[in-house]
C-alpha cells in the first residue's frame, strides 16, 4: 500500500501530465479557425482560436447603400457564428486535455 508520500508523488505526476496536455491543447486551440456565414453566404467571417477575426468576405451583391443595417446584421451574425464554433471546439479540446481532473481543478468542462 502506498503511503502519503507515494500518493502525493502520484498526484504530482498526474498534475504535471495534465499541465503538459493543457499547454499542448492551448497551442492547438490558438491554431484553430472557424468560419461563420450569414445571408446564404453573402457574408463569411473566419475567427481563430484567440477569438481574432482573421478574414471577412462580403459579396458585393449584399452591399445596398439604402440598407446598411441589413449588412451590419449579416456581418454580426457571421462573426458570432464563427466565435461560437471556435469557443465550443476550444472547450471540447480543453475538457479532453484536462480529463477527469479538470472538474476538480475548476476548469470548464
Buried (B, 14 or more C-beta within 10 A) or exposed (E): EEEEEEEEEEEEEEEEEBEEBBEEBBEBBEEBBBBBBBBEEBBBBBBBBEEEBEEBBBEEEBEEEEEEEBBEBBBEBBBBBBBEBBBEBBBEBBBEBBBEEBEEEEBEE
